Amino acid sequence: MTLIYRGLPVPFGAEAKLSDGGSGIVGDDGQVYLSGVPERGEIVVSWSGAERCRVHYQLPDSSADVPVLETEQECR
């Protein structure tokens, strides 16, 4: 999942936490790799102490047939 905040990729090293407990670290160009992601949910992203945004997402219907799904989401 590529995370965009205010038109730019979320910073490298930001922490992304799923509302159900999973988490990941944001890499280059705002990409975060998450496994076991529910069909819909919320991701809270934080970096630099107080900076924070949220992503409300819903995966496409065809995602169950795809082993690795790539998507871009706006973090607000």
Biopython code that builds the backbone (N, CA, C, O; Angstrom):
import numpy as np
from Bio.PDB.StructureBuilder import StructureBuilder

atoms = [
    (1, "MET", "N", (0.849, -1.155, 0.000)),
    (1, "MET", "CA", (0.000, 0.000, 0.000)),
    (1, "MET", "C", (0.903, 1.228, 0.000)),
    (1, "MET", "O", (1.813, 1.335, 0.821)),
    (2, "THR", "N", (0.652, 2.144, -0.912)),
    (2, "THR", "CA", (1.376, 3.406, -0.937)),
    (2, "THR", "C", (0.520, 4.449, -0.250)),
    (2, "THR", "O", (-0.639, 4.647, -0.616)),
    (3, "LEU", "N", (1.082, 5.117, 0.742)),
    (3, "LEU", "CA", (0.351, 6.094, 1.538)),
    (3, "LEU", "C", (0.779, 7.505, 1.152)),
    (3, "LEU", "O", (1.966, 7.830, 1.141)),
    (4, "ILE", "N", (-0.216, 8.339, 0.836)),
    (4, "ILE", "CA", (0.017, 9.717, 0.422)),
    (4, "ILE", "C", (-0.580, 10.656, 1.468)),
    (4, "ILE", "O", (-1.716, 10.469, 1.903)),
    (5, "TYR", "N", (0.197, 11.671, 1.871)),
    (5, "TYR", "CA", (-0.258, 12.665, 2.845)),
    (5, "TYR", "C", (0.009, 14.053, 2.289)),
    (5, "TYR", "O", (1.159, 14.418, 2.042)),
    (6, "ARG", "N", (-1.047, 14.826, 2.093)),
    (6, "ARG", "CA", (-0.940, 16.188, 1.543)),
    (6, "ARG", "C", (-0.178, 16.215, 0.222)),
    (6, "ARG", "O", (0.643, 17.101, -0.017)),
    (7, "GLY", "N", (-0.462, 15.233, -0.630)),
    (7, "GLY", "CA", (0.123, 15.185, -1.964)),
    (7, "GLY", "C", (1.508, 14.573, -2.060)),
    (7, "GLY", "O", (2.052, 14.445, -3.157)),
    (8, "LEU", "N", (2.089, 14.192, -0.928)),
    (8, "LEU", "CA", (3.431, 13.599, -0.915)),
    (8, "LEU", "C", (3.409, 12.243, -0.216)),
    (8, "LEU", "O", (2.515, 11.983, 0.590)),
    (9, "PRO", "N", (4.377, 11.375, -0.510)),
    (9, "PRO", "CA", (4.433, 10.094, 0.194)),
    (9, "PRO", "C", (4.643, 10.300, 1.697)),
    (9, "PRO", "O", (5.345, 11.223, 2.108)),
    (10, "VAL", "N", (4.039, 9.449, 2.502)),
    (10, "VAL", "CA", (4.275, 9.459, 3.948)),
    (10, "VAL", "C", (5.772, 9.224, 4.159)),
    (10, "VAL", "O", (6.368, 8.425, 3.437)),
    (11, "PRO", "N", (6.394, 9.900, 5.132)),
    (11, "PRO", "CA", (7.850, 9.805, 5.314)),
    (11, "PRO", "C", (8.359, 8.391, 5.633)),
    (11, "PRO", "O", (7.681, 7.589, 6.276)),
    (12, "PHE", "N", (9.566, 8.126, 5.161)),
    (12, "PHE", "CA", (10.277, 6.892, 5.451)),
    (12, "PHE", "C", (10.382, 6.711, 6.964)),
    (12, "PHE", "O", (10.709, 7.656, 7.682)),
    (13, "GLY", "N", (10.106, 5.505, 7.447)),
    (13, "GLY", "CA", (10.224, 5.194, 8.868)),
    (13, "GLY", "C", (8.966, 5.422, 9.674)),
    (13, "GLY", "O", (8.928, 5.085, 10.857)),
    (14, "ALA", "N", (7.923, 5.989, 9.063)),
    (14, "ALA", "CA", (6.658, 6.178, 9.785)),
    (14, "ALA", "C", (6.094, 4.812, 10.172)),
    (14, "ALA", "O", (6.319, 3.820, 9.479)),
    (15, "GLU", "N", (5.361, 4.771, 11.280)),
    (15, "GLU", "CA", (4.754, 3.520, 11.741)),
    (15, "GLU", "C", (3.291, 3.487, 11.324)),
    (15, "GLU", "O", (2.549, 4.442, 11.555)),
    (16, "ALA", "N", (2.878, 2.377, 10.705)),
    (16, "ALA", "CA", (1.493, 2.193, 10.261)),
    (16, "ALA", "C", (0.874, 1.070, 11.088)),
    (16, "ALA", "O", (1.373, -0.055, 11.086)),
    (17, "LYS", "N", (-0.223, 1.381, 11.801)),
    (17, "LYS", "CA", (-0.888, 0.384, 12.650)),
    (17, "LYS", "C", (-2.322, 0.161, 12.180)),
    (17, "LYS", "O", (-3.105, 1.100, 12.042)),
    (18, "LEU", "N", (-2.642, -1.108, 11.938)),
    (18, "LEU", "CA", (-4.016, -1.483, 11.609)),
    (18, "LEU", "C", (-4.878, -1.417, 12.863)),
    (18, "LEU", "O", (-4.391, -1.662, 13.967)),
    (19, "SER", "N", (-6.155, -1.087, 12.700)),
    (19, "SER", "CA", (-7.047, -1.008, 13.855)),
    (19, "SER", "C", (-7.201, -2.353, 14.555)),
    (19, "SER", "O", (-7.564, -2.395, 15.730)),
    (20, "ASP", "N", (-6.928, -3.470, 13.844)),
    (20, "ASP", "CA", (-7.059, -4.797, 14.466)),
    (20, "ASP", "C", (-5.742, -5.291, 15.072)),
    (20, "ASP", "O", (-5.667, -6.429, 15.536)),
    (21, "GLY", "N", (-4.695, -4.441, 15.073)),
    (21, "GLY", "CA", (-3.464, -4.808, 15.763)),
    (21, "GLY", "C", (-2.239, -5.036, 14.909)),
    (21, "GLY", "O", (-1.129, -4.976, 15.439)),
    (22, "GLY", "N", (-2.369, -5.295, 13.609)),
    (22, "GLY", "CA", (-1.199, -5.476, 12.761)),
    (22, "GLY", "C", (-0.463, -4.161, 12.573)),
    (22, "GLY", "O", (-1.034, -3.091, 12.786)),
    (23, "SER", "N", (0.823, -4.234, 12.169)),
    (23, "SER", "CA", (1.568, -2.993, 11.960)),
    (23, "SER", "C", (2.671, -3.190, 10.938)),
    (23, "SER", "O", (3.016, -4.317, 10.583)),
    (24, "GLY", "N", (3.217, -2.082, 10.472)),
    (24, "GLY", "CA", (4.321, -2.097, 9.531)),
    (24, "GLY", "C", (5.037, -0.769, 9.573)),
    (24, "GLY", "O", (4.551, 0.194, 10.167)),
    (25, "ILE", "N", (6.200, -0.718, 8.938)),
    (25, "ILE", "CA", (7.003, 0.495, 8.849)),
    (25, "ILE", "C", (6.982, 0.969, 7.396)),
    (25, "ILE", "O", (7.132, 0.167, 6.475)),
    (26, "VAL", "N", (6.797, 2.270, 7.197)),
    (26, "VAL", "CA", (6.744, 2.840, 5.854)),
    (26, "VAL", "C", (8.159, 2.915, 5.281)),
    (26, "VAL", "O", (9.093, 3.381, 5.934)),
    (27, "GLY", "N", (8.285, 2.444, 4.045)),
    (27, "GLY", "CA", (9.572, 2.463, 3.359)),
    (27, "GLY", "C", (9.657, 3.621, 2.381)),
    (27, "GLY", "O", (8.937, 4.611, 2.504)),
    (28, "ASP", "N", (10.543, 3.483, 1.411)),
    (28, "ASP", "CA", (10.732, 4.507, 0.383)),
    (28, "ASP", "C", (9.433, 4.786, -0.360)),
    (28, "ASP", "O", (8.628, 3.882, -0.585)),
    (29, "ASP", "N", (9.239, 6.020, -0.730)),
    (29, "ASP", "CA", (8.094, 6.458, -1.537)),
    (29, "ASP", "C", (6.749, 6.152, -0.908)),
    (29, "ASP", "O", (5.767, 5.976, -1.630)),
    (30, "GLY", "N", (6.671, 6.082, 0.424)),
    (30, "GLY", "CA", (5.394, 5.911, 1.116)),
    (30, "GLY", "C", (4.833, 4.504, 1.115)),
    (30, "GLY", "O", (3.663, 4.315, 1.447)),
    (31, "GLN", "N", (5.631, 3.508, 0.750)),
    (31, "GLN", "CA", (5.128, 2.137, 0.668)),
    (31, "GLN", "C", (5.222, 1.428, 2.012)),
    (31, "GLN", "O", (6.250, 1.466, 2.688)),
    (32, "VAL", "N", (4.120, 0.782, 2.378)),
    (32, "VAL", "CA", (4.097, -0.034, 3.592)),
    (32, "VAL", "C", (3.596, -1.419, 3.190)),
    (32, "VAL", "O", (2.652, -1.545, 2.410)),
    (33, "TYR", "N", (4.229, -2.443, 3.723)),
    (33, "TYR", "CA", (3.852, -3.823, 3.426)),
    (33, "TYR", "C", (3.151, -4.396, 4.640)),
    (33, "TYR", "O", (3.724, -4.462, 5.727)),
    (34, "LEU", "N", (1.909, -4.809, 4.449)),
    (34, "LEU", "CA", (1.091, -5.353, 5.525)),
    (34, "LEU", "C", (0.556, -6.704, 5.104)),
    (34, "LEU", "O", (0.227, -6.900, 3.934)),
    (35, "SER", "N", (0.463, -7.640, 6.034)),
    (35, "SER", "CA", (-0.127, -8.945, 5.719)),
    (35, "SER", "C", (-1.358, -9.150, 6.577)),
    (35, "SER", "O", (-1.485, -8.571, 7.656)),
    (36, "GLY", "N", (-2.264, -9.981, 6.086)),
    (36, "GLY", "CA", (-3.482, -10.278, 6.832)),
    (36, "GLY", "C", (-4.403, -9.086, 6.970)),
    (36, "GLY", "O", (-5.131, -8.976, 7.957)),
    (37, "VAL", "N", (-4.383, -8.191, 5.994)),
    (37, "VAL", "CA", (-5.193, -6.977, 6.047)),
    (37, "VAL", "C", (-6.659, -7.335, 5.813)),
    (37, "VAL", "O", (-6.983, -8.015, 4.840)),
    (38, "PRO", "N", (-7.553, -6.877, 6.707)),
    (38, "PRO", "CA", (-8.983, -7.126, 6.488)),
    (38, "PRO", "C", (-9.478, -6.426, 5.227)),
    (38, "PRO", "O", (-8.817, -5.519, 4.721)),
    (39, "GLU", "N", (-10.616, -6.834, 4.725)),
    (39, "GLU", "CA", (-11.196, -6.270, 3.511)),
    (39, "GLU", "C", (-11.409, -4.757, 3.624)),
    (39, "GLU", "O", (-11.275, -4.033, 2.638)),
    (40, "ARG", "N", (-11.735, -4.295, 4.803)),
    (40, "ARG", "CA", (-11.884, -2.856, 5.044)),
    (40, "ARG", "C", (-11.423, -2.558, 6.452)),
    (40, "ARG", "O", (-11.436, -3.426, 7.324)),
    (41, "GLY", "N", (-11.015, -1.320, 6.661)),
    (41, "GLY", "CA", (-10.557, -0.959, 7.990)),
    (41, "GLY", "C", (-9.903, 0.399, 8.027)),
    (41, "GLY", "O", (-10.111, 1.241, 7.153)),
    (42, "GLU", "N", (-9.105, 0.594, 9.064)),
    (42, "GLU", "CA", (-8.437, 1.870, 9.284)),
    (42, "GLU", "C", (-6.978, 1.611, 9.643)),
    (42, "GLU", "O", (-6.655, 0.666, 10.363)),
    (43, "ILE", "N", (-6.114, 2.465, 9.129)),
    (43, "ILE", "CA", (-4.695, 2.424, 9.455)),
    (43, "ILE", "C", (-4.331, 3.784, 10.042)),
    (43, "ILE", "O", (-4.635, 4.823, 9.456)),
    (44, "VAL", "N", (-3.684, 3.769, 11.195)),
    (44, "VAL", "CA", (-3.192, 4.999, 11.812)),
    (44, "VAL", "C", (-1.691, 5.054, 11.559)),
    (44, "VAL", "O", (-0.963, 4.110, 11.866)),
    (45, "VAL", "N", (-1.236, 6.177, 10.994)),
    (45, "VAL", "CA", (0.164, 6.351, 10.641)),
    (45, "VAL", "C", (0.740, 7.478, 11.489)),
    (45, "VAL", "O", (0.133, 8.542, 11.608)),
    (46, "SER", "N", (1.918, 7.245, 12.081)),
    (46, "SER", "CA", (2.538, 8.287, 12.909)),
    (46, "SER", "C", (4.032, 8.379, 12.615)),
    (46, "SER", "O", (4.681, 7.386, 12.287)),
    (47, "TRP", "N", (4.562, 9.602, 12.742)),
    (47, "TRP", "CA", (5.981, 9.854, 12.526)),
    (47, "TRP", "C", (6.367, 11.166, 13.202)),
    (47, "TRP", "O", (5.500, 11.965, 13.554)),
    (48, "SER", "N", (7.639, 11.382, 13.379)),
    (48, "SER", "CA", (8.186, 12.619, 13.962)),
    (48, "SER", "C", (7.472, 13.056, 15.231)),
    (48, "SER", "O", (7.147, 14.232, 15.393)),
    (49, "GLY", "N", (7.233, 12.130, 16.113)),
    (49, "GLY", "CA", (6.595, 12.477, 17.388)),
    (49, "GLY", "C", (5.107, 12.697, 17.287)),
    (49, "GLY", "O", (4.326, 11.783, 17.548)),
    (50, "ALA", "N", (4.694, 13.912, 16.905)),
    (50, "ALA", "CA", (3.272, 14.263, 16.949)),
    (50, "ALA", "C", (2.558, 14.179, 15.600)),
    (50, "ALA", "O", (1.333, 14.290, 15.561)),
    (51, "GLU", "N", (3.278, 13.988, 14.496)),
    (51, "GLU", "CA", (2.623, 13.917, 13.183)),
    (51, "GLU", "C", (1.827, 12.625, 13.077)),
    (51, "GLU", "O", (2.315, 11.553, 13.436)),
    (52, "ARG", "N", (0.590, 12.735, 12.577)),
    (52, "ARG", "CA", (-0.278, 11.568, 12.514)),
    (52, "ARG", "C", (-1.342, 11.772, 11.434)),
    (52, "ARG", "O", (-1.803, 12.890, 11.200)),
    (53, "CYS", "N", (-1.720, 10.673, 10.784)),
    (53, "CYS", "CA", (-2.840, 10.702, 9.839)),
    (53, "CYS", "C", (-3.516, 9.334, 9.854)),
    (53, "CYS", "O", (-2.988, 8.364, 10.397)),
    (54, "ARG", "N", (-4.692, 9.285, 9.245)),
    (54, "ARG", "CA", (-5.481, 8.039, 9.212)),
    (54, "ARG", "C", (-5.883, 7.707, 7.786)),
    (54, "ARG", "O", (-6.151, 8.590, 6.971)),
    (55, "VAL", "N", (-5.918, 6.421, 7.509)),
    (55, "VAL", "CA", (-6.376, 5.919, 6.216)),
    (55, "VAL", "C", (-7.588, 5.028, 6.464)),
    (55, "VAL", "O", (-7.501, 4.048, 7.204)),
    (56, "HIS", "N", (-8.706, 5.365, 5.851)),
    (56, "HIS", "CA", (-9.876, 4.488, 5.852)),
    (56, "HIS", "C", (-9.888, 3.838, 4.467)),
    (56, "HIS", "O", (-9.986, 4.533, 3.456)),
    (57, "TYR", "N", (-9.789, 2.526, 4.420)),
    (57, "TYR", "CA", (-9.662, 1.841, 3.133)),
    (57, "TYR", "C", (-10.694, 0.730, 2.985)),
    (57, "TYR", "O", (-11.256, 0.235, 3.962)),
    (58, "GLN", "N", (-10.920, 0.360, 1.738)),
    (58, "GLN", "CA", (-11.699, -0.828, 1.393)),
    (58, "GLN", "C", (-11.020, -1.438, 0.179)),
    (58, "GLN", "O", (-10.876, -0.786, -0.855)),
    (59, "LEU", "N", (-10.601, -2.695, 0.307)),
    (59, "LEU", "CA", (-9.920, -3.372, -0.783)),
    (59, "LEU", "C", (-10.916, -3.704, -1.888)),
    (59, "LEU", "O", (-12.100, -3.904, -1.615)),
    (60, "PRO", "N", (-10.441, -3.766, -3.147)),
    (60, "PRO", "CA", (-11.325, -4.131, -4.261)),
    (60, "PRO", "C", (-11.895, -5.536, -4.089)),
    (60, "PRO", "O", (-11.276, -6.377, -3.437)),
    (61, "ASP", "N", (-13.058, -5.797, -4.661)),
    (61, "ASP", "CA", (-13.708, -7.107, -4.551)),
    (61, "ASP", "C", (-12.834, -8.244, -5.046)),
    (61, "ASP", "O", (-12.912, -9.353, -4.519)),
    (62, "SER", "N", (-12.014, -7.995, -6.035)),
    (62, "SER", "CA", (-11.177, -9.053, -6.618)),
    (62, "SER", "C", (-9.937, -9.358, -5.791)),
    (62, "SER", "O", (-9.139, -10.205, -6.191)),
    (63, "SER", "N", (-9.748, -8.700, -4.657)),
    (63, "SER", "CA", (-8.504, -8.859, -3.886)),
    (63, "SER", "C", (-8.316, -10.258, -3.313)),
    (63, "SER", "O", (-7.182, -10.645, -3.030)),
    (64, "ALA", "N", (-9.384, -11.030, -3.132)),
    (64, "ALA", "CA", (-9.261, -12.373, -2.561)),
    (64, "ALA", "C", (-8.493, -13.316, -3.494)),
    (64, "ALA", "O", (-7.898, -14.291, -3.037)),
    (65, "ASP", "N", (-8.505, -13.028, -4.793)),
    (65, "ASP", "CA", (-7.847, -13.888, -5.773)),
    (65, "ASP", "C", (-6.403, -13.463, -6.063)),
    (65, "ASP", "O", (-5.712, -14.120, -6.842)),
    (66, "VAL", "N", (-5.947, -12.384, -5.452)),
    (66, "VAL", "CA", (-4.626, -11.834, -5.741)),
    (66, "VAL", "C", (-3.721, -12.021, -4.526)),
    (66, "VAL", "O", (-4.058, -11.554, -3.438)),
    (67, "PRO", "N", (-2.563, -12.702, -4.688)),
    (67, "PRO", "CA", (-1.692, -12.930, -3.528)),
    (67, "PRO", "C", (-1.072, -11.645, -2.976)),
    (67, "PRO", "O", (-0.913, -11.510, -1.763)),
    (68, "VAL", "N", (-0.718, -10.698, -3.858)),
    (68, "VAL", "CA", (-0.165, -9.414, -3.429)),
    (68, "VAL", "C", (-0.947, -8.308, -4.123)),
    (68, "VAL", "O", (-0.975, -8.229, -5.351)),
    (69, "LEU", "N", (-1.567, -7.473, -3.341)),
    (69, "LEU", "CA", (-2.392, -6.387, -3.872)),
    (69, "LEU", "C", (-1.681, -5.067, -3.660)),
    (69, "LEU", "O", (-1.226, -4.773, -2.554)),
    (70, "GLU", "N", (-1.581, -4.262, -4.720)),
    (70, "GLU", "CA", (-0.992, -2.936, -4.614)),
    (70, "GLU", "C", (-2.104, -1.906, -4.704)),
    (70, "GLU", "O", (-2.968, -1.987, -5.577)),
    (71, "THR", "N", (-2.077, -0.930, -3.791)),
    (71, "THR", "CA", (-3.076, 0.119, -3.801)),
    (71, "THR", "C", (-2.460, 1.401, -3.259)),
    (71, "THR", "O", (-1.502, 1.363, -2.487)),
    (72, "GLU", "N", (-3.014, 2.525, -3.668)),
    (72, "GLU", "CA", (-2.566, 3.821, -3.158)),
    (72, "GLU", "C", (-3.720, 4.423, -2.381)),
    (72, "GLU", "O", (-4.860, 4.430, -2.847)),
    (73, "GLN", "N", (-3.415, 4.935, -1.172)),
    (73, "GLN", "CA", (-4.456, 5.482, -0.301)),
    (73, "GLN", "C", (-4.043, 6.857, 0.216)),
    (73, "GLN", "O", (-2.868, 7.111, 0.483)),
    (74, "GLU", "N", (-5.031, 7.732, 0.350)),
    (74, "GLU", "CA", (-4.805, 9.069, 0.904)),
    (74, "GLU", "C", (-4.916, 9.016, 2.414)),
    (74, "GLU", "O", (-5.903, 8.520, 2.956)),
    (75, "CYS", "N", (-3.905, 9.527, 3.087)),
    (75, "CYS", "CA", (-3.869, 9.564, 4.542)),
    (75, "CYS", "C", (-4.311, 10.964, 4.974)),
    (75, "CYS", "O", (-3.744, 11.959, 4.522)),
    (76, "ARG", "N", (-5.316, 11.044, 5.841)),
    (76, "ARG", "CA", (-5.862, 12.347, 6.248)),
    (76, "ARG", "C", (-5.818, 12.516, 7.744)),
    (76, "ARG", "O", (-6.236, 13.552, 8.261)),
]
sb = StructureBuilder()
sb.init_structure("model")
sb.init_model(0)
sb.init_chain("A")
sb.init_seg("    ")
for serial, (resi, resn, name, xyz) in enumerate(atoms, 1):
    if name == "N":
        sb.init_residue(resn, " ", resi, " ")
    sb.init_atom(name, np.array(xyz, "f"), 0.0, 1.0, " ", f" {name:<3s}", serial, name[0])
structure = sb.get_structure()
